Amino acid sequence: MAHSENQVIEVIPTLLVGDNSFDEASIPFCTLCIEVDERRIRFCIVRDENMECIWLEDYGFETVLNPNEIFEKLKRIFTGHLLWSSHNWKNVRIAINSHAFSLIPSVIFDKNAIRDYLEFALGNSVPEDEKVLYHELPLVHAYNVFSIPQIWYDWMINHFGSSSITFYHLTSPLIIGALVSHAEHEEFRIVSVYFEKDYFTLIITESQQLILCNRFRFSQFQELAYIILFTLSQLNFLPEEMKVICYGEITASSDTYTELSQFFPNLHIGNGPTTLRYSTQCAHVPGHRYFGLFNTYLVSS
């Protein structure tokens, strides 16, 4: 399948890889995973029968976009891309990457109080043009409560009306990915750090149980290191005893990684989820960078 046959170039992807055997007839047997935040829109396709990732597209934007600007980009990508516009996906799983989320223990969760949970976490009211959603994470005995612009939600529900559609907050696939990864390492405690442009998500697991998940803003390396070290100190964990695994927008040759290695001698770049298979084309993509997107498929699998 040639790219030129299926997409009118309106928004140019920063990365596009895919299996040329994928065509419209394959769509009812595949899951489309979408990740959306203020700086990027990402897609991947997983063939359900063998849990194989066969397609990936990444659209990155140089500046922070507001919700309306992201919505316009999203519509242009889907309008220009014939395959993405299909209503016949087996599943569509959408991960929203935002600051508005809260993990609520299952034993106290009340679905009638979801707006209150989120407003307490944010410290202010949820805007009227935001829809509050939630989903269960049985593995950690909690619910993840989050919000999405109502205009995004309405358009996605309408656009994928014939598919089984699920919304998540990005922290959920990151948590699931961290716990599964923990099971593959012979470590008592692991710190997983998912890097973005100005933010990072910090997940700490112990004996394959979630201890902490939070998202932090930072502008300089010193802030990043301080937040991680302070958090570990509050938990009475020593940094030299922790295995730290990095995901997202970071490489082993980056300044951030070099600086972090001074504080964390057991520092590593992570991998994509091993539960998935990857086509020849997708196997060459740095899996740690798309850790959240790939695990969006695995939250419910």
C-alpha positions as CSV (number, residue, x, y, z in Angstrom):
1,M,0.0,0.0,0.0
2,A,1.6,3.2,-1.1
3,H,1.3,6.3,1.1
4,S,0.4,8.5,-1.9
5,E,-2.7,6.3,-2.6
6,N,-4.2,6.7,0.8
7,Q,-3.3,10.1,2.1
8,V,-3.8,13.7,1.0
9,I,-0.8,15.5,2.4
10,E,-2.3,18.1,4.7
11,V,-0.5,17.4,7.9
12,I,2.9,15.7,7.3
13,P,3.9,12.9,9.7
14,T,7.3,13.1,11.4
15,L,7.4,9.3,11.2
16,L,5.5,6.8,9.0
17,V,6.2,3.1,8.9
18,G,3.9,0.2,7.9
19,D,3.4,-3.2,6.4
20,N,2.5,-2.9,2.8
21,S,0.2,-5.9,3.0
22,F,-2.2,-3.9,5.2
23,D,-5.3,-2.8,3.3
24,E,-8.9,-1.9,3.8
25,A,-10.0,-5.6,4.0
26,S,-7.8,-6.0,7.1
27,I,-9.5,-3.2,9.1
28,P,-12.3,-5.3,10.7
29,F,-9.6,-7.6,12.2
30,C,-7.4,-4.8,13.6
31,T,-7.3,-2.3,16.5
32,L,-6.5,1.3,15.9
33,C,-4.7,3.0,18.9
34,I,-4.5,6.8,19.1
35,E,-2.5,9.0,21.4
36,V,-3.3,12.7,21.6
37,D,-1.7,15.5,23.5
38,E,-0.9,19.2,23.1
39,R,2.2,18.5,21.0
40,R,1.5,15.4,19.0
41,I,-1.0,12.9,17.6
42,R,0.1,9.3,17.1
43,F,-1.5,6.2,15.6
44,C,-0.6,2.6,15.5
45,I,-2.5,-0.4,14.1
46,V,-2.4,-3.9,15.8
47,R,-3.5,-7.0,14.0
48,D,-5.5,-8.7,16.7
49,E,-5.2,-12.4,15.7
50,N,-1.4,-12.4,16.5
51,M,-1.1,-9.1,18.5
52,E,1.3,-7.7,15.9
53,C,1.9,-4.0,15.4
54,I,1.9,-3.4,11.7
55,W,1.6,0.4,11.3
56,L,2.8,3.5,13.0
57,E,2.4,7.2,12.3
58,D,3.6,10.1,14.4
59,Y,2.6,13.8,13.9
60,G,4.7,16.1,16.1
61,F,4.1,19.9,16.4
62,E,6.8,22.4,17.3
63,T,4.6,24.5,19.6
64,V,2.0,23.7,22.2
65,L,-1.4,23.7,20.6
66,N,-4.7,24.5,22.3
67,P,-7.6,22.0,22.3
68,N,-9.2,23.6,19.3
69,E,-6.0,23.6,17.3
70,I,-5.4,19.9,18.1
71,F,-9.0,19.1,17.1
72,E,-8.4,20.8,13.7
73,K,-5.2,18.8,13.2
74,L,-7.0,15.6,14.2
75,K,-9.8,16.2,11.7
76,R,-7.4,17.1,8.9
77,I,-5.4,13.9,9.4
78,F,-8.5,11.7,9.4
79,T,-10.1,13.5,6.5
80,G,-7.0,13.2,4.4
81,H,-6.3,9.6,5.3
82,L,-8.7,7.1,3.7
83,L,-7.8,4.2,6.0
84,W,-8.1,6.1,9.3
85,S,-11.6,7.3,8.1
86,S,-13.0,3.7,8.1
87,H,-15.8,3.0,10.5
88,N,-15.1,-0.7,10.6
89,W,-12.2,-1.1,13.0
90,K,-12.6,-4.0,15.4
91,N,-11.5,-1.7,18.3
92,V,-10.5,1.9,18.6
93,R,-8.5,2.8,21.8
94,I,-7.7,6.4,22.5
95,A,-5.2,7.6,25.1
96,I,-5.5,11.2,26.2
97,N,-2.3,12.7,27.5
98,S,-3.3,15.6,29.8
99,H,-2.7,17.1,33.2
100,A,-6.2,16.3,34.3
101,F,-6.3,12.9,35.9
102,S,-6.7,11.2,39.3
103,L,-6.3,7.6,40.4
104,I,-9.1,6.6,42.8
105,P,-8.9,3.3,44.8
106,S,-11.7,0.9,43.8
107,V,-12.9,0.5,47.4
108,I,-14.0,4.1,47.6
109,F,-14.8,4.8,44.0
110,D,-18.2,6.3,43.3
111,K,-19.0,6.9,39.6
112,N,-21.4,9.7,40.6
113,A,-18.5,11.7,42.1
114,I,-16.0,11.6,39.2
115,R,-16.2,15.3,38.6
116,D,-15.5,16.0,42.3
117,Y,-12.5,13.6,42.2
118,L,-11.0,15.5,39.3
119,E,-11.7,18.9,40.7
120,F,-10.1,18.0,44.0
121,A,-7.0,16.8,42.1
122,L,-6.8,19.9,39.9
123,G,-7.6,22.3,42.7
124,N,-10.2,24.0,40.6
125,S,-13.4,23.3,38.7
126,V,-13.5,21.3,35.5
127,P,-14.4,23.5,32.5
128,E,-17.9,23.0,31.2
129,D,-16.6,22.2,27.8
130,E,-14.7,19.2,29.2
131,K,-16.2,15.7,29.5
132,V,-15.1,13.7,32.5
133,L,-14.5,10.0,31.9
134,Y,-13.2,7.0,33.9
135,H,-12.1,3.5,33.4
136,E,-11.0,0.7,35.7
137,L,-7.5,-0.6,36.2
138,P,-8.1,-4.0,38.0
139,L,-4.4,-4.7,38.1
140,V,-3.9,-1.8,40.6
141,H,-7.4,-1.9,42.2
142,A,-8.1,1.7,41.1
143,Y,-10.1,3.8,38.6
144,N,-8.4,6.5,36.5
145,V,-10.6,9.6,36.2
146,F,-9.7,12.1,33.6
147,S,-11.3,14.7,31.2
148,I,-11.3,15.2,27.5
149,P,-12.6,18.2,25.5
150,Q,-16.2,17.6,24.7
151,I,-15.7,18.5,21.1
152,W,-13.0,15.8,20.7
153,Y,-15.2,13.2,22.4
154,D,-18.3,13.9,20.3
155,W,-16.3,13.8,17.1
156,M,-14.5,10.6,17.9
157,I,-17.7,8.8,19.0
158,N,-19.4,9.9,15.8
159,H,-16.4,9.1,13.6
160,F,-15.9,5.6,15.0
161,G,-19.5,4.8,15.7
162,S,-19.4,1.3,14.3
163,S,-16.3,0.3,16.3
164,S,-15.8,-0.7,19.9
165,I,-14.2,2.5,21.2
166,T,-12.5,3.0,24.6
167,F,-10.9,6.1,26.1
168,Y,-8.0,6.1,28.5
169,H,-5.8,8.5,30.2
170,L,-2.2,7.9,29.0
171,T,-1.0,7.2,32.6
172,S,-3.0,3.9,32.4
173,P,-1.0,2.3,29.6
174,L,2.1,3.7,31.2
175,I,1.2,2.0,34.5
176,I,0.3,-1.3,32.8
177,G,3.5,-1.2,30.8
178,A,5.6,-0.5,33.9
179,L,4.0,-3.4,35.8
180,V,4.5,-5.8,33.0
181,S,8.0,-4.6,32.5
182,H,8.7,-5.0,36.2
183,A,7.7,-8.7,36.0
184,E,10.3,-9.2,33.3
185,H,13.1,-7.8,35.5
186,E,14.6,-9.4,38.6
187,E,14.3,-6.3,40.7
188,F,12.5,-5.5,43.9
189,R,11.8,-1.9,43.1
190,I,11.8,-0.1,39.7
191,V,11.4,3.6,38.8
192,S,9.9,4.1,35.3
193,V,10.2,7.6,33.9
194,Y,8.3,8.6,30.7
195,F,9.8,11.8,29.2
196,E,8.0,14.4,27.2
197,K,9.1,17.9,26.0
198,D,8.4,19.8,29.3
199,Y,6.9,17.0,31.5
200,F,7.6,13.6,32.8
201,T,5.5,10.8,34.3
202,L,7.1,9.1,37.3
203,I,5.9,5.6,38.1
204,I,7.4,3.6,41.0
205,T,6.7,-0.1,41.4
206,E,7.6,-2.5,44.2
207,S,7.2,-6.3,43.9
208,Q,5.1,-5.7,40.8
209,Q,2.7,-3.5,42.7
210,L,2.1,0.2,42.0
211,I,3.5,2.5,44.6
212,L,3.2,5.9,42.9
213,C,2.2,7.5,39.6
214,N,2.3,11.3,39.0
215,R,3.1,13.7,36.2
216,F,5.4,16.6,36.7
217,R,6.4,19.7,34.8
218,F,10.1,20.7,34.6
219,S,12.2,23.2,32.6
220,Q,15.7,22.3,33.7
221,F,17.5,19.1,34.5
222,Q,18.1,20.2,38.1
223,E,14.3,20.3,38.6
224,L,13.9,16.9,37.1
225,A,16.6,15.3,39.3
226,Y,15.3,17.1,42.4
227,I,11.7,15.9,41.9
228,I,12.8,12.2,41.5
229,L,15.3,12.3,44.3
230,F,12.8,14.1,46.7
231,T,10.1,11.6,45.8
232,L,12.3,8.6,46.5
233,S,13.5,10.2,49.8
234,Q,9.8,10.6,50.9
235,L,9.4,6.9,50.3
236,N,12.6,6.1,52.1
237,F,14.1,4.6,49.0
238,L,17.8,5.1,48.1
239,P,18.6,6.1,44.5
240,E,21.6,3.8,44.3
241,E,19.3,0.8,45.1
242,M,16.7,1.6,42.4
243,K,16.7,0.4,38.8
244,V,15.5,3.4,36.7
245,I,14.1,2.8,33.2
246,C,13.6,5.7,30.8
247,Y,10.9,5.9,28.1
248,G,9.6,8.5,25.8
249,E,11.6,11.5,24.4
250,I,15.0,10.5,25.6
251,T,18.0,8.6,24.2
252,A,21.1,7.1,25.8
253,S,23.2,9.8,24.2
254,S,21.1,12.8,25.4
255,D,22.3,15.3,28.0
256,T,19.4,14.4,30.3
257,Y,20.3,10.7,30.3
258,T,24.0,11.5,31.0
259,E,23.1,13.8,33.9
260,L,20.7,11.3,35.4
261,S,23.3,8.6,35.3
262,Q,25.3,10.6,37.9
263,F,22.5,10.1,40.4
264,F,21.2,6.7,39.3
265,P,24.0,4.1,38.6
266,N,21.4,1.5,37.5
267,L,19.9,3.6,34.7
268,H,18.6,2.1,31.5
269,I,16.7,2.9,28.3
270,G,13.6,0.8,28.2
271,N,12.0,-1.2,25.4
272,G,8.7,-1.5,23.7
273,P,6.3,-4.0,25.3
274,T,7.4,-7.6,24.6
275,T,3.8,-8.8,24.8
276,L,3.3,-7.3,21.3
277,R,4.8,-8.6,18.1
278,Y,6.2,-6.1,15.5
279,S,6.2,-6.3,11.8
280,T,9.6,-6.0,10.0
281,Q,9.0,-2.3,9.4
282,C,7.8,-1.5,13.0
283,A,10.5,-3.6,14.6
284,H,13.1,-0.8,13.8
285,V,11.1,1.9,15.6
286,P,12.6,2.8,19.1
287,G,10.1,1.0,21.2
288,H,10.8,3.0,24.4
289,R,9.7,6.2,22.6
290,Y,6.3,4.8,21.8
291,F,5.9,2.9,25.1
292,G,2.6,4.7,25.9
293,L,1.0,4.2,22.5
294,F,1.9,0.5,22.2
295,N,0.6,-0.2,25.7
296,T,-2.6,1.5,24.9
297,Y,-3.5,-1.7,23.1
298,L,-2.5,-3.8,26.1
299,V,-4.6,-2.0,28.8
300,S,-7.6,-4.2,27.9
301,S,-5.9,-7.1,26.3
